[in-house]
Amino acid sequence: MTQGDSIAEDARYIQEFRRRMKGRMSDEMYRDDSLFQRFLRARSYNLDAAEDMLLKHLHWRKVNKVDTILTEYKPSEVLEKYMAMSSLGFDKEGFPVSYCEYGNIDTKGLAKCVKKTEITTFIMRHLENDVQSLKKQSEKFGKKLDRWSYIFNYENFTFANATDKLSIEVLINLIKMYDANYPERLKTGYLINASFYFTICWAVIKPFLSPATYNKIKIFGKDGWQEELRKDIGADTLPAFLGGNRTDPDGDPMCHSFIRHGGIVPERYFVHRDRKSFSKLPGVKRLVVNRRSKVNIELEVNQPGSNIEWDFDIKNRDIGFSLYYGKSEDGDFEEGEEVVPKQRIDTLVQSESGIVKCEKPGIYILQFDNSFSWLHNKIIYYFANVVTPSDIIEEDEE
């Protein structure tokens, strides 16, 4: 098929798609050929599937008040200061570029201040700002620009970040929201300073990325990304700390005047939590760990690629917590590979949640360690579960 034939074929699909959607959307959206094209591409030009996707998108916009989010939604101060999302400007071809200092986002701290839905709404506002930037750029250049690039910086990304269940759940929900409502928008996703801890998190979230999004992502370690960013985006758009030429007027290479760098959320933003409610959640069990002792919770993983998820709340003081891959016979546990390193945890403000992908089947042990305490027994309310790959797929389809 020649390029001319391909363009004509696209036009025929768009015409039929528009005919189906007549009277079901705003005039502005109805006139936008690129909108129909993006949803068609996202569903491999299956008109029925594309129509269903677009109708769900329209419903999503209405329920979440997306059309007025830029004028009516006012983010909380803690999100504005610590969410670490910034707009850099435009790349060499005029497409918008955004930057997220993901490794410096205090996900646990934010979770103590705002609901998960508030974080999603904040990201939606940023995306809608990018949509408006694309419209202005299209008018400026006299051609349709409908894509953007994102830089995610994983410097300072820790093991706690990589396994925190709440932050991973938020990330998965954001990925689902993005792929369902902003299809074919991504030009390039640059994931820089990706460490070993990043690979732990990436193994969990990768299955939720659509092939179109996944294929546009470039992952870099400590080196190589500076040259790539300068080549694609341009040194005059990039801040100095990302290998570009931009600094603040006072010469600050970190560009604090327009870059949000995240950081630890101060306790003054924390919201008080009703600790009694956790113990009443479905599936939560009560456990007593006596002083100078440990308790092992055995979980059997039968399928590689399964996730182990946990959530627990300590009624009094703190506890040692770890996850091992090993074996347990007649109640005697032989510690094997350390999957989650031992750490002392208190849940004064928030329950402790986590998620880890298991690459191999076998017995995994959640260990609550109170051997350091000479005086106090610990009461723990906990939930732990193994989620198989098929269950993960079913949740994604829902």
C-alpha positions in Angstrom: 0.0 0.0 0.0 1.4 3.4 -1.0 1.4 6.4 1.4 -1.4 7.9 -0.6 -3.5 4.8 -0.2 -2.8 4.7 3.5 -3.9 8.3 4.0 -7.1 7.6 2.0 -7.8 4.5 4.0 -7.3 6.5 7.2 -9.8 9.1 5.9 -12.4 6.4 5.2 -12.1 5.0 8.7 -12.3 8.4 10.3 -15.3 9.3 8.2 -17.2 6.2 9.4 -16.1 6.7 13.0 -17.3 10.3 12.9 -20.6 9.2 11.4 -21.1 6.8 14.4 -20.3 9.4 16.9 -22.5 12.2 15.5 -24.5 13.9 18.2 -22.7 12.1 21.0 -19.8 14.5 21.7 -18.9 18.2 21.7 -18.6 20.0 18.4 -14.9 20.7 19.1 -14.1 17.1 19.6 -16.3 16.0 16.7 -14.2 18.3 14.3 -10.9 16.9 15.5 -9.7 14.3 13.0 -6.6 13.4 15.1 -8.9 12.4 18.1 -10.7 9.8 15.9 -7.3 8.7 14.5 -5.7 8.2 17.9 -8.6 6.0 19.2 -8.6 4.0 15.9 -4.9 3.4 16.2 -5.2 2.4 19.9 -7.7 -0.3 18.8 -5.9 -1.4 15.6 -8.6 0.2 13.4 -11.3 -2.0 14.8 -14.2 0.4 14.6 -16.4 -1.3 17.2 -13.6 -1.4 19.7 -12.6 2.2 19.0 -16.2 3.4 19.4 -16.5 1.6 22.7 -13.2 3.1 23.9 -14.2 6.6 22.9 -17.6 6.3 24.5 -16.0 5.2 27.8 -13.6 8.1 27.5 -16.5 10.6 27.1 -18.2 9.1 30.2 -14.9 9.3 32.1 -14.5 13.0 31.2 -18.0 13.7 32.4 -17.7 11.8 35.7 -14.3 13.4 36.5 -15.3 16.9 35.3 -12.2 16.9 33.0 -13.6 19.7 30.8 -13.5 22.2 33.7 -10.5 20.8 35.6 -8.2 23.6 34.6 -10.6 26.3 35.9 -12.4 24.7 38.8 -9.9 22.2 40.4 -7.5 23.7 43.0 -4.8 21.3 44.1 -3.8 21.1 47.7 -0.6 22.8 48.7 1.1 19.6 49.5 0.6 18.2 46.0 1.7 21.5 44.4 4.9 21.5 46.4 5.8 17.8 46.6 4.3 15.9 43.6 7.5 16.7 41.6 5.8 17.3 38.2 7.0 20.1 36.0 6.6 21.4 32.4 10.0 22.0 30.7 8.8 23.6 27.5 9.0 22.1 24.0 11.4 19.8 22.1 13.1 20.6 18.8 9.9 19.7 16.8 7.6 21.8 19.0 6.1 19.0 21.1 5.6 19.6 24.9 8.1 18.0 27.3 7.3 17.3 31.0 9.6 16.2 33.8 8.9 14.1 36.9 11.5 13.6 39.6 9.9 10.3 40.5 12.8 9.1 42.8 12.3 12.1 45.0 8.5 11.8 45.5 7.7 10.9 49.1 4.8 8.5 48.2 4.3 7.4 51.8 4.3 11.0 53.0 1.8 12.1 50.3 -0.4 9.1 51.3 -0.6 10.5 54.8 -2.0 13.8 53.4 -4.2 13.1 50.4 -6.4 10.4 49.0 -5.3 8.3 46.0 -8.0 9.9 43.9 -6.6 13.4 44.6 -3.2 12.3 43.2 -4.9 11.0 40.0 -6.8 14.3 39.6 -3.6 16.2 40.0 -2.0 14.2 37.2 -5.1 14.6 35.0 -4.8 18.4 35.4 -1.2 18.2 34.2 -2.2 16.1 31.2 -5.0 18.6 30.3 -2.5 21.4 30.5 -0.4 19.5 28.0 -3.5 19.1 25.8 -3.9 22.9 25.8 -0.2 23.4 25.0 -0.6 21.1 22.0 -3.5 23.2 20.7 -1.5 26.4 21.0 1.5 24.8 19.3 -0.6 23.5 16.5 -1.9 27.0 15.8 1.6 28.4 16.1 3.2 26.0 13.6 0.1 25.6 11.3 0.1 21.9 11.6 -1.4 19.3 13.9 0.8 18.4 16.9 -0.8 15.8 19.1 2.0 14.1 21.1 4.2 14.9 24.1 7.3 13.5 25.8 7.9 12.8 29.5 11.2 12.4 31.4 11.0 10.3 34.6 14.1 10.6 36.8 14.6 7.6 39.1 17.6 9.0 41.0 17.3 8.4 44.7 14.6 5.7 44.1 14.8 3.3 47.1 13.7 -0.2 47.9 10.9 1.2 50.0 9.6 3.1 47.0 9.9 0.0 44.8 7.8 -2.2 47.0 5.4 0.2 48.6 2.0 -1.2 47.7 0.0 2.0 47.9 2.4 3.9 45.5 2.4 1.0 43.1 -1.4 0.8 43.1 -1.5 4.5 42.4 1.0 4.1 39.6 -1.0 1.2 38.0 -4.2 3.2 38.2 -2.5 6.1 36.5 -1.2 3.9 33.8 -4.7 2.5 33.2 -6.2 5.9 33.2 -3.6 7.2 30.8 -3.8 4.4 28.2 -7.7 4.5 28.3 -8.0 8.2 27.9 -4.9 9.6 26.3 -4.1 7.0 23.6 -1.3 7.5 21.1 -0.3 10.8 22.9 3.1 9.6 23.9 6.0 10.6 21.6 8.8 9.3 23.9 9.0 8.3 27.6 12.6 8.7 29.0 13.2 6.7 32.2 16.6 7.8 33.5 18.8 6.8 36.3 17.0 3.4 36.5 18.6 1.3 39.3 18.2 -2.3 40.5 15.3 -1.0 42.7 13.6 0.4 39.6 13.6 -3.1 38.0 11.6 -4.5 41.0 8.9 -1.9 40.5 9.1 -2.1 36.7 8.4 -5.9 36.8 5.1 -5.2 38.6 3.8 -2.3 36.4 5.1 -3.4 33.0 2.2 -5.8 32.3 -0.3 -2.9 32.6 1.3 -0.8 29.8 -0.3 -1.0 26.4 2.1 -2.2 23.7 1.9 1.2 22.0 3.0 3.0 25.2 5.6 0.4 26.1 7.3 0.6 22.7 7.8 4.3 23.1 9.7 4.1 26.4 13.5 4.3 26.6 15.2 3.1 29.8 18.6 4.4 30.8 20.9 3.8 33.8 23.3 6.4 35.0 24.8 7.2 31.6 23.7 7.7 28.0 20.5 9.7 28.6 22.1 13.1 28.6 23.1 12.8 25.0 19.8 11.4 24.0 17.9 14.2 25.7 20.0 16.9 24.1 19.6 15.2 20.7 15.8 14.9 20.9 14.7 17.7 23.1 17.5 20.3 22.8 20.0 21.8 25.3 18.1 25.2 25.4 14.9 23.4 26.8 16.7 21.2 29.3 17.8 22.4 32.8 21.5 22.3 33.5 21.1 19.3 35.9 19.6 17.3 33.0 22.5 18.2 30.7 21.1 21.4 29.2 21.8 25.1 29.2 19.0 26.5 31.3 19.6 27.8 34.8 17.7 30.1 37.1 18.5 33.9 36.9 20.8 33.5 39.9 22.7 30.7 38.1 21.1 27.8 40.0 21.5 24.7 37.8 18.7 22.9 39.7 16.2 25.5 38.4 14.1 25.7 41.5 12.1 28.5 40.0 10.3 26.2 37.5 11.2 22.6 38.6 9.5 20.8 41.5 12.0 18.5 43.0 9.8 16.8 45.5 11.3 15.8 48.9 10.2 14.6 52.3 6.7 15.8 53.1 6.6 17.7 56.4 4.4 16.2 59.2 2.4 19.4 59.4 0.5 18.2 56.2 -0.4 14.8 57.7 -4.1 14.0 58.2 -5.1 12.0 61.3 -6.1 8.4 60.6 -8.7 6.3 62.3 -6.6 3.3 63.3 -9.6 1.3 64.5 -11.0 1.0 61.0 -8.1 -1.1 59.6 -8.8 -4.0 61.9 -12.3 -4.2 60.6 -11.4 -4.5 57.0 -12.4 -7.8 55.2 -9.7 -10.4 55.3 -7.7 -8.7 58.1 -6.3 -11.2 60.7 -5.1 -10.5 64.3 -1.6 -11.7 65.3 0.3 -11.5 68.6 4.1 -11.5 68.5 5.4 -12.2 71.9 8.5 -10.4 73.3 11.8 -12.0 72.3 10.1 -14.0 69.5 9.3 -14.1 65.8 6.2 -15.2 63.9 6.3 -16.4 60.3 3.4 -16.2 57.8 3.8 -18.8 55.1 2.7 -18.0 51.6 2.8 -20.6 48.8 3.4 -19.2 45.2 2.6 -21.8 42.6 2.9 -19.7 39.4 5.9 -17.5 38.5 5.0 -13.9 37.9 2.5 -13.9 40.8 2.5 -10.9 43.2 2.7 -11.1 47.0 0.7 -8.2 48.6 0.6 -7.3 52.2 -0.8 -4.6 54.5 -0.5 -4.5 58.3 -1.1 -2.2 61.2 0.7 -2.4 64.6 -1.4 -1.6 67.6 1.5 -0.7 69.8 5.1 0.4 69.1 7.1 -1.1 66.2 8.0 -4.4 64.7 10.8 -5.9 62.5 9.5 -7.0 59.1 11.0 -8.9 56.2 10.1 -11.3 53.4 12.1 -14.4 52.6 12.1 -17.1 49.9 12.9 -20.3 51.6 11.2 -23.4 53.0 9.2 -24.3 56.0 8.9 -27.9 57.3 6.8 -28.9 60.3 6.8 -25.2 61.4 10.6 -24.9 61.3 11.6 -22.2 58.8 14.9 -22.2 57.1 15.7 -18.7 55.9 16.7 -18.5 52.3 16.9 -15.6 49.9 16.1 -12.3 51.4 13.4 -10.7 49.2 12.5 -7.7 51.4 15.3 -6.8 53.7 14.5 -6.7 57.4 13.4 -3.2 58.6 11.9 -1.8 61.8 8.5 -0.4 61.0 5.9 1.6 63.0 2.4 2.4 61.7 1.5 5.3 63.9 0.2 7.4 61.0 -0.5 4.8 58.3 -0.6 1.1 57.8 2.4 -0.5 56.1 1.6 -1.9 52.6 3.8 -3.6 50.0 3.9 -5.6 46.8 6.6 -7.8 45.3 6.6 -9.8 42.0 7.7 -13.4 42.5 9.8 -14.6 39.5 9.9 -18.2 40.8 7.4 -20.5 42.6 7.9 -21.8 46.1 7.4 -20.9 49.7 7.7 -17.3 50.8 7.7 -16.2 54.4 6.5 -12.9 55.8 8.4 -12.5 59.1 7.3 -10.3 62.0 10.3 -10.0 64.4 9.9 -8.9 68.0 13.1 -10.5 69.2 14.6 -7.1 70.0 11.9 -6.3 72.6 12.5 -7.5 76.2 9.3 -6.1 77.6 6.5 -5.7 75.1 4.3 -8.1 73.1 3.1 -6.7 69.8 -0.4 -6.9 68.5 -0.6 -6.8 64.7 -3.6 -6.7 62.3 -2.5 -7.9 58.9 -3.6 -9.0 55.4 -1.4 -11.0 53.1 -2.3 -12.6 49.8 -0.8 -14.2 46.6 -2.2 -12.8 43.4 -1.7 -15.1 40.4 -0.9 -13.7 36.8 -4.4 -14.7 35.7 -5.9 -12.7 38.5 -3.7 -9.7 37.6 -5.0 -9.9 34.0 -8.7 -10.1 35.2 -8.2 -7.0 37.4 -6.7 -5.2 34.5 -9.6 -6.0 32.2 -12.1 -4.7 34.8 
